[in-house]
């Protein structure tokens, strides 16, 4: 058996590698709770960079970055935050109201107007303790209402962290890119190509997402107007904003509206609103968004679709940006290897 001895340098290098890997893992644990805030700060820094560059030609970096952040706050975040907060409160109140009115007596009174529904309710009552089941559902709705309020508090906290991070991303952009360039084992041209593609991906992702949410809000508002529901414009804006929330999204608006219509006896309108909201409004981003982003990034639609939904599953809301960025970065690095291999053959 061959005896293999290791030099002191090899042992030190291996120890340093293990310590570095462990330190990076600890850094990931520290950053993980703020991943969403960091991701959206990076995305907004890409969007605000042109404005910050113009301001920096005339002002000091600190003041230029601060004014760029304030511009984003005034134009985007303050109106959106207040509107989102009011929507969270309205959604919470709506869920509580539905939960209080959700009982077998109210359901029976609504169903008695229609023989088919009345038969279905009587069949359910003969086999289940309908009142007990509805009380359990009401308790679930009340729990969801409290979680909505808690979500709004977390939203405000994450936004504050994001704004602070955004300021430093804008002010120290040059130094951060230079540091990353030194850490990445790529040439200057390869690093510039990688950073350029990541920047393009973030821009395409944000603008494509904005277009899709606007379309969802318009479609939802139009159906509210057709059905004669109150405040169709306001509800359309609300659906456009809430469409960014994974899974539930715009259903936080059209879902309670459909339930209220059903309890009022307008079951045709309730069915129309549910079908339109579930199959058209809520699923629109599943088809339109990958097509828009794929065209901008020159990627196949299927690849973008998997990157977006995979990012949402792994990273939550931040995955809307992180998923496509990871895909593009991976492809760019593979392209570097391909070009280097081709050059070595030549």
ZADO-1210 file (C-alpha; in nm, 4 decimals, padded with zeros to 6 digits):
<atoms>
<atom x="00.0000" y="00.0000" z="00.0000" code="UNK" pos="1"/>
<atom x="00.1363" y="00.3343" z="-00.1002" code="UNK" pos="2"/>
<atom x="00.2029" y="00.5768" z="00.1850" code="UNK" pos="3"/>
<atom x="00.0950" y="00.9264" z="00.0989" code="UNK" pos="4"/>
<atom x="00.2127" y="01.2134" z="00.3163" code="UNK" pos="5"/>
<atom x="00.0723" y="01.5619" z="00.3068" code="UNK" pos="6"/>
<atom x="00.2840" y="01.8708" z="00.3357" code="UNK" pos="7"/>
<atom x="00.2137" y="02.1399" z="00.5891" code="UNK" pos="8"/>
<atom x="00.1016" y="02.3730" z="00.3098" code="UNK" pos="9"/>
<atom x="-00.1567" y="02.1226" z="00.1841" code="UNK" pos="10"/>
<atom x="-00.2956" y="02.0781" z="00.5341" code="UNK" pos="11"/>
<atom x="-00.3146" y="02.4549" z="00.5834" code="UNK" pos="12"/>
<atom x="-00.4835" y="02.5021" z="00.2429" code="UNK" pos="13"/>
<atom x="-00.7386" y="02.2291" z="00.3183" code="UNK" pos="14"/>
<atom x="-00.8090" y="02.3807" z="00.6616" code="UNK" pos="15"/>
<atom x="-00.8451" y="02.7268" z="00.5092" code="UNK" pos="16"/>
<atom x="-01.0854" y="02.5898" z="00.2468" code="UNK" pos="17"/>
<atom x="-01.3017" y="02.4237" z="00.5132" code="UNK" pos="18"/>
<atom x="-01.3029" y="02.7362" z="00.7311" code="UNK" pos="19"/>
<atom x="-01.3926" y="02.9527" z="00.4321" code="UNK" pos="20"/>
<atom x="-01.6779" y="02.7216" z="00.3340" code="UNK" pos="21"/>
<atom x="-01.8075" y="02.7187" z="00.6918" code="UNK" pos="22"/>
<atom x="-01.7809" y="03.0982" z="00.7144" code="UNK" pos="23"/>
<atom x="-01.9717" y="03.1386" z="00.3876" code="UNK" pos="24"/>
<atom x="-02.2413" y="02.9053" z="00.5166" code="UNK" pos="25"/>
<atom x="-02.2737" y="03.1146" z="00.8342" code="UNK" pos="26"/>
<atom x="-02.2958" y="03.4300" z="00.6237" code="UNK" pos="27"/>
<atom x="-02.5778" y="03.2685" z="00.4257" code="UNK" pos="28"/>
<atom x="-02.7631" y="03.1942" z="00.7515" code="UNK" pos="29"/>
<atom x="-02.7213" y="03.5579" z="00.8554" code="UNK" pos="30"/>
<atom x="-02.8462" y="03.6914" z="00.5217" code="UNK" pos="31"/>
<atom x="-03.1295" y="03.4398" z="00.4706" code="UNK" pos="32"/>
<atom x="-03.3939" y="03.6275" z="00.6788" code="UNK" pos="33"/>
<atom x="-03.3269" y="03.9393" z="00.4696" code="UNK" pos="34"/>
<atom x="-03.3015" y="03.7670" z="00.1313" code="UNK" pos="35"/>
<atom x="-03.6209" y="03.9229" z="-00.0018" code="UNK" pos="36"/>
<atom x="-03.5185" y="04.2736" z="00.1073" code="UNK" pos="37"/>
<atom x="-03.1694" y="04.2343" z="-00.0414" code="UNK" pos="38"/>
<atom x="-03.3050" y="04.0967" z="-00.3676" code="UNK" pos="39"/>
<atom x="-03.5563" y="04.3757" z="-00.4200" code="UNK" pos="40"/>
<atom x="-03.2988" y="04.6353" z="-00.3183" code="UNK" pos="41"/>
<atom x="-03.0688" y="04.4979" z="-00.5891" code="UNK" pos="42"/>
<atom x="-03.3512" y="04.5015" z="-00.8437" code="UNK" pos="43"/>
<atom x="-03.4482" y="04.8605" z="-00.7615" code="UNK" pos="44"/>
<atom x="-03.0803" y="04.9630" z="-00.7676" code="UNK" pos="45"/>
<atom x="-03.0613" y="04.8427" z="-01.1292" code="UNK" pos="46"/>
<atom x="-03.3760" y="05.0398" z="-01.2153" code="UNK" pos="47"/>
<atom x="-03.2635" y="05.3565" z="-01.0323" code="UNK" pos="48"/>
<atom x="-02.9018" y="05.3499" z="-01.1523" code="UNK" pos="49"/>
<atom x="-02.9575" y="05.5829" z="-01.4538" code="UNK" pos="50"/>
<atom x="-03.1164" y="05.8456" z="-01.2281" code="UNK" pos="51"/>
<atom x="-02.8484" y="05.8080" z="-00.9631" code="UNK" pos="52"/>
<atom x="-02.5724" y="05.8425" z="-01.2265" code="UNK" pos="53"/>
<atom x="-02.7182" y="06.1707" z="-01.3527" code="UNK" pos="54"/>
<atom x="-02.7476" y="06.3053" z="-00.9991" code="UNK" pos="55"/>
<atom x="-02.3942" y="06.1948" z="-00.9131" code="UNK" pos="56"/>
<atom x="-02.2506" y="06.4133" z="-01.1922" code="UNK" pos="57"/>
<atom x="-02.3681" y="06.7214" z="-01.0030" code="UNK" pos="58"/>
<atom x="-02.3878" y="06.6058" z="-00.6408" code="UNK" pos="59"/>
<atom x="-02.1855" y="06.4066" z="-00.3933" code="UNK" pos="60"/>
<atom x="-02.2389" y="06.0277" z="-00.3940" code="UNK" pos="61"/>
<atom x="-02.4172" y="06.0283" z="-00.0564" code="UNK" pos="62"/>
<atom x="-02.6648" y="06.2969" z="-00.1599" code="UNK" pos="63"/>
<atom x="-02.7163" y="06.1496" z="-00.5082" code="UNK" pos="64"/>
<atom x="-02.7957" y="05.8057" z="-00.3666" code="UNK" pos="65"/>
<atom x="-03.0265" y="05.9535" z="-00.1028" code="UNK" pos="66"/>
<atom x="-03.2200" y="06.1573" z="-00.3614" code="UNK" pos="67"/>
<atom x="-03.2525" y="05.8521" z="-00.5872" code="UNK" pos="68"/>
<atom x="-03.3929" y="05.6485" z="-00.2990" code="UNK" pos="69"/>
<atom x="-03.6341" y="05.9292" z="-00.2068" code="UNK" pos="70"/>
<atom x="-03.7490" y="05.9512" z="-00.5688" code="UNK" pos="71"/>
<atom x="-03.8325" y="05.5800" z="-00.5688" code="UNK" pos="72"/>
<atom x="-04.0080" y="05.6138" z="-00.2342" code="UNK" pos="73"/>
<atom x="-04.2240" y="05.9040" z="-00.3520" code="UNK" pos="74"/>
<atom x="-04.3058" y="05.7583" z="-00.6938" code="UNK" pos="75"/>
<atom x="-04.3484" y="05.3910" z="-00.6112" code="UNK" pos="76"/>
<atom x="-04.3171" y="05.2761" z="-00.2550" code="UNK" pos="77"/>
<atom x="-04.5197" y="05.5228" z="-00.0483" code="UNK" pos="78"/>
<atom x="-04.8374" y="05.5022" z="-00.2626" code="UNK" pos="79"/>
<atom x="-04.7964" y="05.1279" z="-00.2974" code="UNK" pos="80"/>
<atom x="-04.7288" y="05.0757" z="00.0732" code="UNK" pos="81"/>
<atom x="-05.0286" y="05.2790" z="00.1904" code="UNK" pos="82"/>
<atom x="-05.2520" y="05.1136" z="-00.0658" code="UNK" pos="83"/>
<atom x="-05.1243" y="04.7678" z="00.0241" code="UNK" pos="84"/>
<atom x="-05.1697" y="04.8379" z="00.3959" code="UNK" pos="85"/>
<atom x="-05.5300" y="04.9482" z="00.3412" code="UNK" pos="86"/>
<atom x="-05.5892" y="04.6395" z="00.1296" code="UNK" pos="87"/>
<atom x="-05.4493" y="04.4150" z="00.4021" code="UNK" pos="88"/>
<atom x="-05.6843" y="04.5775" z="00.6524" code="UNK" pos="89"/>
<atom x="-05.9828" y="04.5515" z="00.4159" code="UNK" pos="90"/>
<atom x="-05.9005" y="04.1882" z="00.3394" code="UNK" pos="91"/>
<atom x="-05.8712" y="04.1137" z="00.7097" code="UNK" pos="92"/>
<atom x="-06.2072" y="04.2803" z="00.7807" code="UNK" pos="93"/>
<atom x="-06.3695" y="04.1036" z="00.4869" code="UNK" pos="94"/>
<atom x="-06.2492" y="03.7624" z="00.6013" code="UNK" pos="95"/>
<atom x="-06.3767" y="03.8296" z="00.9531" code="UNK" pos="96"/>
<atom x="-06.7190" y="03.9403" z="00.8205" code="UNK" pos="97"/>
<atom x="-06.7475" y="03.6325" z="00.6004" code="UNK" pos="98"/>
<atom x="-06.6447" y="03.4133" z="00.8908" code="UNK" pos="99"/>
<atom x="-06.9121" y="03.5621" z="01.1209" code="UNK" pos="100"/>
<atom x="-07.1868" y="03.5181" z="00.8596" code="UNK" pos="101"/>
<atom x="-07.0742" y="03.1684" z="00.7668" code="UNK" pos="102"/>
<atom x="-07.3301" y="02.9443" z="00.9389" code="UNK" pos="103"/>
<atom x="-07.5819" y="02.6820" z="00.8363" code="UNK" pos="104"/>
<atom x="-07.8827" y="02.9130" z="00.8870" code="UNK" pos="105"/>
<atom x="-07.7477" y="03.1838" z="00.6561" code="UNK" pos="106"/>
<atom x="-07.6378" y="02.9258" z="00.4015" code="UNK" pos="107"/>
<atom x="-07.9783" y="02.7544" z="00.4110" code="UNK" pos="108"/>
<atom x="-08.1601" y="03.0855" z="00.3619" code="UNK" pos="109"/>
<atom x="-07.9433" y="03.1675" z="00.0616" code="UNK" pos="110"/>
<atom x="-07.9810" y="02.8177" z="-00.0857" code="UNK" pos="111"/>
<atom x="-08.3606" y="02.8046" z="-00.0403" code="UNK" pos="112"/>
<atom x="-08.3946" y="03.0585" z="-00.3205" code="UNK" pos="113"/>
<atom x="-08.2699" y="02.7947" z="-00.5631" code="UNK" pos="114"/>
<atom x="-08.4110" y="02.4390" z="-00.5448" code="UNK" pos="115"/>
<atom x="-08.0939" y="02.2696" z="-00.6676" code="UNK" pos="116"/>
<atom x="-07.8757" y="02.4418" z="-00.4087" code="UNK" pos="117"/>
<atom x="-08.1350" y="02.3740" z="-00.1387" code="UNK" pos="118"/>
<atom x="-08.1243" y="02.0015" z="-00.2178" code="UNK" pos="119"/>
<atom x="-07.7445" y="02.0063" z="-00.2024" code="UNK" pos="120"/>
<atom x="-07.7480" y="02.1818" z="00.1370" code="UNK" pos="121"/>
<atom x="-08.0075" y="01.9376" z="00.2755" code="UNK" pos="122"/>
<atom x="-07.8001" y="01.6429" z="00.1496" code="UNK" pos="123"/>
<atom x="-07.4923" y="01.7838" z="00.3231" code="UNK" pos="124"/>
<atom x="-07.6881" y="01.8403" z="00.6464" code="UNK" pos="125"/>
<atom x="-07.8075" y="01.4788" z="00.6448" code="UNK" pos="126"/>
<atom x="-07.4500" y="01.3478" z="00.6316" code="UNK" pos="127"/>
<atom x="-07.2426" y="01.6097" z="00.8133" code="UNK" pos="128"/>
<atom x="-07.2770" y="01.8432" z="01.1072" code="UNK" pos="129"/>
<atom x="-07.2875" y="02.1363" z="00.8695" code="UNK" pos="130"/>
<atom x="-07.3060" y="02.3992" z="01.1403" code="UNK" pos="131"/>
<atom x="-06.9951" y="02.2579" z="01.3111" code="UNK" pos="132"/>
<atom x="-06.8057" y="02.2388" z="00.9827" code="UNK" pos="133"/>
<atom x="-06.8968" y="02.5969" z="00.8979" code="UNK" pos="134"/>
<atom x="-06.7866" y="02.7131" z="01.2426" code="UNK" pos="135"/>
<atom x="-06.4529" y="02.5435" z="01.1815" code="UNK" pos="136"/>
<atom x="-06.4272" y="02.7191" z="00.8446" code="UNK" pos="137"/>
<atom x="-06.5133" y="03.0504" z="01.0121" code="UNK" pos="138"/>
<atom x="-06.2333" y="02.9935" z="01.2635" code="UNK" pos="139"/>
<atom x="-05.9943" y="02.9237" z="00.9786" code="UNK" pos="140"/>
<atom x="-06.0961" y="03.2482" z="00.8089" code="UNK" pos="141"/>
<atom x="-06.0423" y="03.4416" z="01.1312" code="UNK" pos="142"/>
<atom x="-05.6961" y="03.2880" z="01.1595" code="UNK" pos="143"/>
<atom x="-05.6208" y="03.3895" z="00.8045" code="UNK" pos="144"/>
<atom x="-05.7318" y="03.7426" z="00.8888" code="UNK" pos="145"/>
<atom x="-05.4811" y="03.7662" z="01.1750" code="UNK" pos="146"/>
<atom x="-05.2076" y="03.6256" z="00.9513" code="UNK" pos="147"/>
<atom x="-05.2869" y="03.8941" z="00.6935" code="UNK" pos="148"/>
<atom x="-05.2326" y="04.1634" z="00.9580" code="UNK" pos="149"/>
<atom x="-04.9089" y="03.9970" z="01.0675" code="UNK" pos="150"/>
<atom x="-04.7982" y="03.9822" z="00.7061" code="UNK" pos="151"/>
<atom x="-04.8487" y="04.3559" z="00.6693" code="UNK" pos="152"/>
<atom x="-04.6200" y="04.4199" z="00.9697" code="UNK" pos="153"/>
<atom x="-04.3483" y="04.1994" z="00.8207" code="UNK" pos="154"/>
<atom x="-04.3971" y="04.3782" z="00.4902" code="UNK" pos="155"/>
<atom x="-04.3253" y="04.7183" z="00.6474" code="UNK" pos="156"/>
<atom x="-04.0182" y="04.5825" z="00.8295" code="UNK" pos="157"/>
<atom x="-03.8745" y="04.4268" z="00.5148" code="UNK" pos="158"/>
<atom x="-03.9384" y="04.7500" z="00.3239" code="UNK" pos="159"/>
<atom x="-03.7371" y="04.9533" z="00.5772" code="UNK" pos="160"/>
<atom x="-03.4451" y="04.7098" z="00.5492" code="UNK" pos="161"/>
<atom x="-03.4717" y="04.7182" z="00.1709" code="UNK" pos="162"/>
<atom x="-03.4497" y="05.0996" z="00.1575" code="UNK" pos="163"/>
<atom x="-03.1343" y="05.1068" z="00.3712" code="UNK" pos="164"/>
<atom x="-02.9782" y="04.8352" z="00.1551" code="UNK" pos="165"/>
<atom x="-03.0829" y="05.0173" z="-00.1621" code="UNK" pos="166"/>
<atom x="-02.9053" y="05.3341" z="-00.0487" code="UNK" pos="167"/>
<atom x="-02.5739" y="05.1534" z="-00.0014" code="UNK" pos="168"/>
<atom x="-02.6128" y="04.9584" z="-00.3247" code="UNK" pos="169"/>
<atom x="-02.6518" y="05.2871" z="-00.5132" code="UNK" pos="170"/>
<atom x="-02.3814" y="05.4793" z="-00.3306" code="UNK" pos="171"/>
<atom x="-02.1191" y="05.2037" z="-00.3345" code="UNK" pos="172"/>
<atom x="-02.2108" y="05.0414" z="-00.6654" code="UNK" pos="173"/>
<atom x="-01.8664" y="05.0887" z="-00.8193" code="UNK" pos="174"/>
<atom x="-01.6780" y="04.9490" z="-00.5211" code="UNK" pos="175"/>
<atom x="-01.9155" y="04.6534" z="-00.4856" code="UNK" pos="176"/>
<atom x="-01.8799" y="04.5591" z="-00.8524" code="UNK" pos="177"/>
<atom x="-01.5023" y="04.5939" z="-00.8291" code="UNK" pos="178"/>
<atom x="-01.4934" y="04.3681" z="-00.5217" code="UNK" pos="179"/>
<atom x="-01.7103" y="04.1067" z="-00.6915" code="UNK" pos="180"/>
<atom x="-01.4890" y="04.1247" z="-00.9979" code="UNK" pos="181"/>
<atom x="-01.1837" y="04.0469" z="-00.7847" code="UNK" pos="182"/>
<atom x="-01.3539" y="03.7520" z="-00.6157" code="UNK" pos="183"/>
<atom x="-01.4864" y="03.5966" z="-00.9368" code="UNK" pos="184"/>
<atom x="-01.2192" y="03.3960" z="-01.1241" code="UNK" pos="185"/>
<atom x="-01.3035" y="03.5493" z="-01.4624" code="UNK" pos="186"/>
<atom x="-01.1300" y="03.7935" z="-01.6922" code="UNK" pos="187"/>
<atom x="-01.2416" y="04.1568" z="-01.7053" code="UNK" pos="188"/>
<atom x="-01.4353" y="04.1069" z="-02.0292" code="UNK" pos="189"/>
<atom x="-01.6009" y="03.7889" z="-01.8990" code="UNK" pos="190"/>
<atom x="-01.6963" y="03.9619" z="-01.5740" code="UNK" pos="191"/>
<atom x="-01.8436" y="04.2599" z="-01.7612" code="UNK" pos="192"/>
<atom x="-02.0441" y="04.0225" z="-01.9824" code="UNK" pos="193"/>
<atom x="-02.1783" y="03.8353" z="-01.6805" code="UNK" pos="194"/>
<atom x="-02.2741" y="04.1524" z="-01.4921" code="UNK" pos="195"/>
<atom x="-02.4333" y="04.2966" z="-01.8056" code="UNK" pos="196"/>
<atom x="-02.6518" y="03.9925" z="-01.8584" code="UNK" pos="197"/>
<atom x="-02.7572" y="03.9893" z="-01.4932" code="UNK" pos="198"/>
<atom x="-02.8530" y="04.3582" z="-01.5158" code="UNK" pos="199"/>
<atom x="-03.0532" y="04.2968" z="-01.8342" code="UNK" pos="200"/>
<atom x="-03.2286" y="04.0030" z="-01.6677" code="UNK" pos="201"/>
<atom x="-03.3325" y="04.2067" z="-01.3650" code="UNK" pos="202"/>
<atom x="-03.4662" y="04.4881" z="-01.5830" code="UNK" pos="203"/>
<atom x="-03.6583" y="04.2505" z="-01.8103" code="UNK" pos="204"/>
<atom x="-03.7977" y="04.0640" z="-01.5093" code="UNK" pos="205"/>
<atom x="-03.9226" y="04.3781" z="-01.3374" code="UNK" pos="206"/>
<atom x="-04.0716" y="04.5444" z="-01.6435" code="UNK" pos="207"/>
<atom x="-04.2261" y="04.2187" z="-01.7680" code="UNK" pos="208"/>
<atom x="-04.3761" y="04.1583" z="-01.4258" code="UNK" pos="209"/>
<atom x="-04.5149" y="04.5128" z="-01.4200" code="UNK" pos="210"/>
<atom x="-04.6868" y="04.4671" z="-01.7572" code="UNK" pos="211"/>
<atom x="-04.8440" y="04.1364" z="-01.6508" code="UNK" pos="212"/>
<atom x="-04.9771" y="04.2771" z="-01.3234" code="UNK" pos="213"/>
<atom x="-05.1302" y="04.5731" z="-01.5072" code="UNK" pos="214"/>
<atom x="-05.3034" y="04.3359" z="-01.7488" code="UNK" pos="215"/>
<atom x="-05.4348" y="04.1279" z="-01.4573" code="UNK" pos="216"/>
<atom x="-05.5689" y="04.4390" z="-01.2860" code="UNK" pos="217"/>
<atom x="-05.7399" y="04.5597" z="-01.6040" code="UNK" pos="218"/>
<atom x="-05.9021" y="04.2202" z="-01.6657" code="UNK" pos="219"/>
<atom x="-06.0242" y="04.1996" z="-01.3071" code="UNK" pos="220"/>
<atom x="-06.1556" y="04.5561" z="-01.3046" code="UNK" pos="221"/>
<atom x="-06.3395" y="04.5069" z="-01.6349" code="UNK" pos="222"/>
<atom x="-06.5218" y="04.2023" z="-01.4966" code="UNK" pos="223"/>
<atom x="-06.6169" y="04.3932" z="-01.1807" code="UNK" pos="224"/>
<atom x="-06.7618" y="04.6660" z="-01.4068" code="UNK" pos="225"/>
<atom x="-06.9507" y="04.4161" z="-01.6263" code="UNK" pos="226"/>
<atom x="-07.1055" y="04.2478" z="-01.3206" code="UNK" pos="227"/>
<atom x="-07.2043" y="04.5844" z="-01.1728" code="UNK" pos="228"/>
<atom x="-06.9875" y="04.5482" z="-00.8646" code="UNK" pos="229"/>
<atom x="-06.8841" y="04.8626" z="-00.6742" code="UNK" pos="230"/>
<atom x="-06.5507" y="05.0431" z="-00.7282" code="UNK" pos="231"/>
<atom x="-06.4272" y="04.8460" z="-01.0324" code="UNK" pos="232"/>
<atom x="-06.1305" y="05.0803" z="-01.0890" code="UNK" pos="233"/>
<atom x="-06.0177" y="05.0601" z="-00.7260" code="UNK" pos="234"/>
<atom x="-06.0609" y="04.6829" z="-00.7226" code="UNK" pos="235"/>
<atom x="-05.8668" y="04.6544" z="-01.0493" code="UNK" pos="236"/>
<atom x="-05.5766" y="04.8501" z="-00.9010" code="UNK" pos="237"/>
<atom x="-05.5943" y="04.6345" z="-00.5898" code="UNK" pos="238"/>
<atom x="-05.5780" y="04.3147" z="-00.7960" code="UNK" pos="239"/>
<atom x="-05.2816" y="04.4496" z="-00.9920" code="UNK" pos="240"/>
<atom x="-05.0918" y="04.5185" z="-00.6686" code="UNK" pos="241"/>
<atom x="-05.1877" y="04.1972" z="-00.4936" code="UNK" pos="242"/>
<atom x="-05.1051" y="03.9872" z="-00.8003" code="UNK" pos="243"/>
<atom x="-04.7410" y="03.9914" z="-00.6873" code="UNK" pos="244"/>
<atom x="-04.8344" y="03.7746" z="-00.3852" code="UNK" pos="245"/>
<atom x="-04.7680" y="03.4079" z="-00.4714" code="UNK" pos="246"/>
<atom x="-05.0570" y="03.1576" z="-00.4833" code="UNK" pos="247"/>
<atom x="-05.3371" y="03.3841" z="-00.3523" code="UNK" pos="248"/>
<atom x="-05.2634" y="03.7129" z="-00.5304" code="UNK" pos="249"/>
<atom x="-05.5654" y="03.8790" z="-00.6916" code="UNK" pos="250"/>
<atom x="-05.7999" y="03.6207" z="-00.5382" code="UNK" pos="251"/>
<atom x="-05.7826" y="03.8259" z="-00.2163" code="UNK" pos="252"/>
<atom x="-06.0122" y="04.0698" z="-00.3998" code="UNK" pos="253"/>
<atom x="-06.2324" y="03.8636" z="-00.6304" code="UNK" pos="254"/>
<atom x="-06.2582" y="03.5671" z="-00.3896" code="UNK" pos="255"/>
<atom x="-06.4430" y="03.7494" z="-00.1059" code="UNK" pos="256"/>
<atom x="-06.6507" y="03.9348" z="-00.3669" code="UNK" pos="257"/>
<atom x="-06.7640" y="03.6031" z="-00.5169" code="UNK" pos="258"/>
<atom x="-06.8509" y="03.4646" z="-00.1712" code="UNK" pos="259"/>
<atom x="-07.0548" y="03.7744" z="-00.0872" code="UNK" pos="260"/>
<atom x="-07.2387" y="03.7487" z="-00.4210" code="UNK" pos="261"/>
<atom x="-07.3190" y="03.3848" z="-00.3489" code="UNK" pos="262"/>
<atom x="-07.4473" y="03.4635" z="-00.0007" code="UNK" pos="263"/>
<atom x="-07.6645" y="03.7389" z="-00.1486" code="UNK" pos="264"/>
<atom x="-07.8190" y="03.4882" z="-00.3895" code="UNK" pos="265"/>
<atom x="-07.6426" y="03.6165" z="-00.7046" code="UNK" pos="266"/>
<atom x="-07.4971" y="03.2729" z="-00.7788" code="UNK" pos="267"/>
<atom x="-07.4666" y="03.3319" z="-01.1557" code="UNK" pos="268"/>
<atom x="-07.2499" y="03.6401" z="-01.0984" code="UNK" pos="269"/>
<atom x="-07.0574" y="03.4514" z="-00.8305" code="UNK" pos="270"/>
<atom x="-06.9798" y="03.1652" z="-01.0712" code="UNK" pos="271"/>
<atom x="-06.8835" y="03.4028" z="-01.3527" code="UNK" pos="272"/>
<atom x="-06.6534" y="03.6007" z="-01.1231" code="UNK" pos="273"/>
<atom x="-06.4945" y="03.2829" z="-00.9834" code="UNK" pos="274"/>
<atom x="-06.4301" y="03.1325" z="-01.3275" code="UNK" pos="275"/>
<atom x="-06.2961" y="03.4607" z="-01.4662" code="UNK" pos="276"/>
<atom x="-06.0794" y="03.5263" z="-01.1624" code="UNK" pos="277"/>
<atom x="-05.9472" y="03.1725" z="-01.1308" code="UNK" pos="278"/>
<atom x="-05.8896" y="03.0872" z="-01.4975" code="UNK" pos="279"/>
<atom x="-05.8138" y="03.4259" z="-01.6540" code="UNK" pos="280"/>
<atom x="-05.6921" y="03.6806" z="-01.3977" code="UNK" pos="281"/>
<atom x="-05.4942" y="03.4565" z="-01.1634" code="UNK" pos="282"/>
<atom x="-05.3466" y="03.2336" z="-01.4360" code="UNK" pos="283"/>
<atom x="-05.2560" y="03.5155" z="-01.6744" code="UNK" pos="284"/>
<atom x="-04.9033" y="03.5506" z="-01.5370" code="UNK" pos="285"/>
<atom x="-04.8428" y="03.1780" z="-01.5923" code="UNK" pos="286"/>
<atom x="-04.8590" y="03.2325" z="-01.9682" code="UNK" pos="287"/>
<atom x="-04.7973" y="03.5995" z="-02.0453" code="UNK" pos="288"/>
<atom x="-04.5051" y="03.6633" z="-01.8092" code="UNK" pos="289"/>
<atom x="-04.2743" y="03.3831" z="-01.9333" code="UNK" pos="290"/>
<atom x="-04.3403" y="03.4851" z="-02.2946" code="UNK" pos="291"/>
<atom x="-04.2551" y="03.8510" z="-02.2303" code="UNK" pos="292"/>
<atom x="-03.9400" y="03.7776" z="-02.0315" code="UNK" pos="293"/>
<atom x="-03.8264" y="03.5009" z="-02.2663" code="UNK" pos="294"/>
<atom x="-03.8409" y="03.7429" z="-02.5598" code="UNK" pos="295"/>
<atom x="-03.6311" y="04.0017" z="-02.3793" code="UNK" pos="296"/>
<atom x="-03.3740" y="03.7518" z="-02.2531" code="UNK" pos="297"/>
<atom x="-03.3635" y="03.5473" z="-02.5752" code="UNK" pos="298"/>
<atom x="-03.4433" y="03.2343" z="-02.3758" code="UNK" pos="299"/>
<atom x="-03.6929" y="02.9614" z="-02.4442" code="UNK" pos="300"/>
<atom x="-04.0251" y="03.0265" z="-02.2702" code="UNK" pos="301"/>
<atom x="-04.0100" y="02.6917" z="-02.0888" code="UNK" pos="302"/>
<atom x="-03.6735" y="02.7756" z="-01.9329" code="UNK" pos="303"/>
<atom x="-03.8036" y="03.1075" z="-01.8018" code="UNK" pos="304"/>
<atom x="-04.1213" y="02.9374" z="-01.6753" code="UNK" pos="305"/>
<atom x="-03.9228" y="02.6841" z="-01.4723" code="UNK" pos="306"/>
<atom x="-03.6822" y="02.9484" z="-01.3426" code="UNK" pos="307"/>
<atom x="-03.9649" y="03.1748" z="-01.2219" code="UNK" pos="308"/>
<atom x="-04.1758" y="02.9069" z="-01.0547" code="UNK" pos="309"/>
<atom x="-03.8712" y="02.7259" z="-00.9200" code="UNK" pos="310"/>
<atom x="-03.7492" y="03.0561" z="-00.7769" code="UNK" pos="311"/>
<atom x="-04.0865" y="03.1184" z="-00.6127" code="UNK" pos="312"/>
<atom x="-04.0854" y="02.7720" z="-00.4537" code="UNK" pos="313"/>
<atom x="-03.7287" y="02.7983" z="-00.3235" code="UNK" pos="314"/>
<atom x="-03.6953" y="03.1697" z="-00.2396" code="UNK" pos="315"/>
<atom x="-04.0538" y="03.2928" z="-00.2083" code="UNK" pos="316"/>
<atom x="-04.1454" y="03.6277" z="-00.3625" code="UNK" pos="317"/>
<atom x="-03.7791" y="03.7141" z="-00.4194" code="UNK" pos="318"/>
<atom x="-03.7628" y="03.4158" z="-00.6565" code="UNK" pos="319"/>
<atom x="-03.9356" y="03.6243" z="-00.9249" code="UNK" pos="320"/>
<atom x="-03.5998" y="03.7998" z="-00.9652" code="UNK" pos="321"/>
<atom x="-03.3595" y="03.5353" z="-00.8327" code="UNK" pos="322"/>
<atom x="-03.4879" y="03.2496" z="-01.0500" code="UNK" pos="323"/>
<atom x="-03.4173" y="03.4138" z="-01.3899" code="UNK" pos="324"/>
<atom x="-03.0912" y="03.5643" z="-01.2572" code="UNK" pos="325"/>
<atom x="-02.9661" y="03.2201" z="-01.1538" code="UNK" pos="326"/>
<atom x="-03.0628" y="03.0772" z="-01.4932" code="UNK" pos="327"/>
<atom x="-02.8904" y="03.3535" z="-01.6894" code="UNK" pos="328"/>
<atom x="-02.5792" y="03.3442" z="-01.4693" code="UNK" pos="329"/>
<atom x="-02.5493" y="02.9676" z="-01.5119" code="UNK" pos="330"/>
<atom x="-02.5831" y="02.9889" z="-01.8884" code="UNK" pos="331"/>
<atom x="-02.3292" y="03.2732" z="-01.9015" code="UNK" pos="332"/>
<atom x="-02.0756" y="03.0715" z="-01.6993" code="UNK" pos="333"/>
<atom x="-02.1278" y="02.7680" z="-01.9225" code="UNK" pos="334"/>
<atom x="-02.0670" y="02.9936" z="-02.2217" code="UNK" pos="335"/>
<atom x="-01.7370" y="03.1055" z="-02.0651" code="UNK" pos="336"/>
<atom x="-01.6295" y="02.7422" z="-02.0347" code="UNK" pos="337"/>
<atom x="-01.7319" y="02.6749" z="-02.3948" code="UNK" pos="338"/>
<atom x="-01.5333" y="02.9707" z="-02.5283" code="UNK" pos="339"/>
<atom x="-01.2274" y="02.8804" z="-02.3217" code="UNK" pos="340"/>
<atom x="-01.2394" y="02.5223" z="-02.4460" code="UNK" pos="341"/>
<atom x="-01.2720" y="02.6452" z="-02.8071" code="UNK" pos="342"/>
<atom x="-00.9738" y="02.8792" z="-02.7627" code="UNK" pos="343"/>
<atom x="-00.7604" y="02.5984" z="-02.6198" code="UNK" pos="344"/>
<atom x="-00.8335" y="02.3826" z="-02.9238" code="UNK" pos="345"/>
<atom x="-00.7273" y="02.6640" z="-03.1554" code="UNK" pos="346"/>
</atoms>
